[in-house]
């Protein structure tokens, strides 16, 4: 489904679970519904096409992970690879692991800085977020995700790895293959729309709006709607976790 930002915004659709409910209804009928937002098609069309081909089992090029080597990726190369090949673009992280074939980066997995849980009487736990995984567009690296994650598990300490599957695109099958357990679903998230793009809601939190001089007694949503900036909701995410054996 192609979701135009204007007519799928809160100006016309108040229900924050609108897209999620459509996904769930399709699932009950035995269909996987994929939601593409307008800005993804306008600005990341080749990535969208590649993902759709992959979902249909029609990716034009295939290689095997056994024919690649794992190496750490420098930040500059990692940012460029993510921007060109991941639907969510680049992201800062603590560790970038890549699969190389003939010195060419063909697949990458990124991890957040470990988080320390100070609660409880036991020793502190190292929590790591698997933020991004993607192959080069129009390329399937069979066994790539498994090889990258196995390398991480063998070479880095952790007590828990967690990650999220976007319900607009995924049913979480990759995480099941990698040995993760589905713990719960998070509710739909929202973005604000300006100039045919979705913008991160954190840039428009109430505290930041108040510092800009907007009315303290109004809600974030009220302030933004008065500015003519409306929300659009996604389908939420599936949350997955994995622990050491």
N, C-alpha and C positions, 0 to 999 in steps of 0.2 A: 504494500500500500504506500502510495506517495502522499505524504502529509504536508500540505501547504501550510506555512507558518501562520499566515494571517487568519485563515478560516478555521484553523485548528487551535487557535489561541483562546485564552480565557475570555476574550471579548465575545466569542460565540459559544464556547464550550466551558461551562462552569465546573463540570464534574472532573476532579483531578484524576479519577480512575477511568476516564473514558477510553483511552488507548489500551490500558491494561484489560479492561472488561472485554474489548473486542478480541484481544489475544486469547483470553480465557474461553470465550465462546467458540472461537475457531478451533482451539485445542480439543474441546469437547466433541467437535465434529470430525476430529482426526486430521486437522490441518495445522501447519505451522505458519503463523502470520508474521511477516517481516515488515516492520515500519521503517520507511526512509523519510527523514525530514528534508524539507525543501533545500536547506542550506548545504546538506551533505551532497545532494545531487548537483547543486550549482557549483560548489567549490571543491568537491572531492569525488567527482564523477568516476574517475578511473578506479579509485579504491572501492567505491560502491559496486561497480561492475565486477571487480575481482572477487569481492566477498560473495556476491550473488552466484557467480560461476562456481565458487568453492562449495557453497551450500547445495548446488545442483549436481555436484560431482563432475563438473565440466572444466575444471582448471586446465588450461592448455599445456602447461609444462610441469613435469614431476621429476624430483630427484629424491634420493634416500639419505636419511640422516647418517647412516653408516659411512657414507662417502664424504662426510664433512668433518671439520675439526672445531672444537669449542675454544673460543678465546674471549677475553674481556674486550669490550668495545670502548673506545675513548668517547668522551662526552660529545665532542663535535660530530663524530660519525654517527653516534647513536641518535642525536637530535635530528639529523638530516634523514636518517633511515625511518624514524618514526613519523616524521612530517610527510614523507613520501608514501608510506605504506600502511599507516595505522589510521583508522577512521577518526580517532580522538586526538591525533597529532602527537606532538612531543610532550614530554613530561620530565621533570627533574627526578632523579633517583640516586640511590646509593650504589647500585651495581647494575651494569649492563653486560649481559652475556650474549654472545652471538655465535652462529654457525657459519663457518667460512668454507667455501669451495673454490679452489684455485685462487685464493686470496680475495674472493668476492664475498661480501656479507649477504647471506640469503635468508637468515631467520634470526630473530632476536627476542629476548625475554628480559624484562626490567624488574627491579626490586626496590622498594622503599627502604629508607634507613630503618634499622631495627628499632622497635618501640619497647621500652622497659615498663613492665607492669609492676607497680610498687605495692600493690595490694597483696594480702595474705601473709602467712608466716613462713612460707617456703622461699627458696631463692628466687630472685627476679627472673621473670620469663622474657625471652627474646622473641618478640613478634615481628614478623616480616610480611609485608604486603607484596604479592605478585601483581604489579601494576599493569604491565603491558606484555602482550605476546603477539607477534605478527611475522608472517613471511613476506618476502618480496612480492609485490602484486603480480598476479597471473602465474604464480609458482606455488606448487604444493611440495612441502618438504616432509615426506613420510617419516614419522617418528621424531620429528624435530622438537616438538614441545617436550616429549618424554626425555630426550637426550639432554636438553638444556636443564630441565628441572632435576634430573638425576645428578648432573654435574654440580648443581648448587647444593643439593643435599649431601653430597660426598665431601664437599670442600668448605662449607660454611656452617656455623653453628646456628641452631634455631630451636625454639620450643613450639612454635606454631607458625604456619604459613596460611594467610587468608587471601581471598581474592573475590572478585565480583563478576558475574555474567550479566550483561545487558539484556533484559528480557525483550527489547525491541528486535534483537538480532539472534539471540542464542537461547537454547534450552539447557545449556550447561553440560552437554555431552563430553566436551573436551576435559572438563574437570573430573568427571566420573572416570574417564580413561586414565587420568593422571593419579588417581587414588585419593582425591579429595572427597569430603563428605558435605553434602548440602545441609546447612544448619537452619536457614530461614530465608525469607524474602524481605527485602526492604521496600517501603512504599514508594510510589512514583515521586520522582524528583522534578523540579521545574527550572526553566530557564526564562530569561526575559528576551524579548524580540526587538531588535533595532536594525534597520538597514538590511533586511533579509538575512539576518544572522541570529543565532541563539547565543546569548551572553550568560556567563556564569552568575548565578544569583548571589554569590558571596560578595560581589562588587556592589551590591545594592542592599546590604543588610541595614536594618533600622538604625543602628549606631552610626554607620557611615553616612546615611542620609541626614541624620540629625546634625552631624558635623558640617554638612553642606548648607545647613540653615532651614531644612524642611521642618514642618510642624511636628512637635513632639507628641501630640495627642492622637495623631493619625497612625495607622498601621503601615507597614512597609508596602503592602499591596495597594492600599488607598493612595499613598503618595505616588506610586509608580503609575497607577491607572490615571490619576489626574494629569500626569505627564504624557499620557497617551502611550505608555509602554506596558504591554500585556504579557502575561505568562503563557508558556506552553509546557505541558506535562509529558513525561515519557512513561514507560511501563514499570519502572522500578528495576531492581536487580535481584539476582539470586546470590546468596552469600555462601561461600565454600571455605572449608578449613581442612588443613592437613597437619598431622603431628608426626614426629619421628617414630620409626618402627621400634 
